[in-house]
């Protein structure tokens, strides 16, 4: 069976990815900051190996790559992410928070993809997926605010688009998916869809990815979104 590595696996969308792929018989490498506190993750049945990973800690990222040196990774899902401050007032933007959000949402997905590229390259499916947001689409922006989160998602979209070009000669597919407005800690109780629905739809999109789709930005239902 194929192997998937999922970041941000202790809750929300990441946890649901673990549940669904494990239920389908995939080998799952689930990473999170605090495995001891990830009680729901520990309950998931199947071939699930939980590994500690703070995606902002370069030492841990490199250690993970060394530990998985001989492992083939068919699918890398960069699911870990954060929103940052909920209330941003123009003139009082929190620069320190901006740094943190960019590290988690932009730098971490690239660095993790970088250190695991050989493991992905030697697999059968050769796919890297980053969970992004339509809020990072410049064309779809029709309101102000959320400067930190929006800019981080626009940035990771650009990073992954560039990565798709770099890895194209190696046959590696790089895609971005907006999960919808999902009822998670980040999305809130008033969001439109539940994690199982979002993840099931995204898995269909992932399963249908072909080399021609590399570098594309998709909605969770498979519709291609503008940059």
C-alpha positions, 0 to 999 in steps of 0.5 A, spaced: 500 500 500 502 507 498 504 511 504 502 518 506 505 523 510 501 528 513 503 534 518 498 537 523 495 531 524 493 532 531 486 535 530 482 538 524 483 537 517 490 533 518 486 528 523 481 527 518 486 525 513 489 520 517 483 517 519 480 516 512 487 514 509 488 509 515 481 506 514 483 505 506 489 501 508 494 506 507 501 507 511 500 513 514 506 517 518 502 522 522 506 528 525 504 533 530 507 538 535 505 534 541 504 526 540 503 525 548 497 530 548 494 527 541 489 523 544 484 523 538 490 521 533 492 515 538 485 512 537 486 512 530 486 504 527 490 502 522 497 502 520 499 509 523 506 511 525 506 518 529 512 522 529 513 529 533 514 535 529 514 542 530 514 544 522 517 551 525 523 547 528 529 546 522 532 541 527 526 537 528 524 537 520 531 535 518 531 529 524 524 527 521 528 526 514 533 522 516 529 518 520 525 516 514 531 516 509 529 509 506 522 510 506 518 512 500 513 517 500 507 517 495 503 523 498 506 528 502 500 533 505 502 539 508 496 540 512 499 544 518 497 551 518 495 557 523 490 563 522 494 568 526 490 574 530 483 574 529 482 582 529 487 586 525 486 593 525 490 597 520 496 601 523 496 596 529 498 590 525 502 585 529 509 584 525 511 578 530 505 574 529 506 576 521 513 572 522 510 566 526 504 565 521 509 566 515 514 561 518 508 556 519 504 557 513 509 558 507 516 557 510 515 550 513 511 547 507 517 548 502 522 546 507 519 540 509 518 538 501 525 540 500 528 535 505 523 529 503 523 530 496 528 524 495 523 520 499 517 522 494 521 522 488 522 514 489 515 513 490 509 511 485 505 516 486 510 522 487 505 527 489 506 533 494 499 537 496 499 543 500 492 545 504 491 553 502 485 557 502 481 561 497 483 567 501 490 567 498 487 568 491 488 575 489 483 575 483 477 572 489 479 578 494 473 582 495 474 585 502 479 588 506 482 585 512 486 578 514 492 581 511 497 576 515 493 570 513 491 572 506 498 574 504 501 567 507 496 563 503 498 568 497 505 566 498 505 559 499 501 559 493 507 562 489 512 558 493 508 551 491 507 554 483 515 555 483 516 548 486 512 545 481 516 547 475 522 545 479 520 538 480 516 537 473 523 534 470 522 529 476 515 527 475 513 530 481 506 533 482 505 539 486 498 541 487 494 546 492 487 545 495 482 550 498 479 545 503 472 550 503 470 553 510 471 547 515 468 546 522 475 546 525 478 550 531 480 555 525 474 555 521 469 555 527 462 552 529 459 556 523 463 554 518 459 551 512 462 543 512 464 538 516 472 535 516 469 528 513 466 531 507 471 536 506 477 531 506 473 526 502 472 531 497 479 533 497 482 525 497 478 525 490 481 531 487 488 528 490 486 521 487 485 524 480 491 528 480 495 527 473 502 531 471 498 536 467 495 538 474 501 540 477 502 547 479 494 548 479 490 551 485 483 547 486 477 548 490 475 542 495 470 540 490 475 539 484 474 546 481 480 550 479 481 557 482 484 563 479 490 565 483 
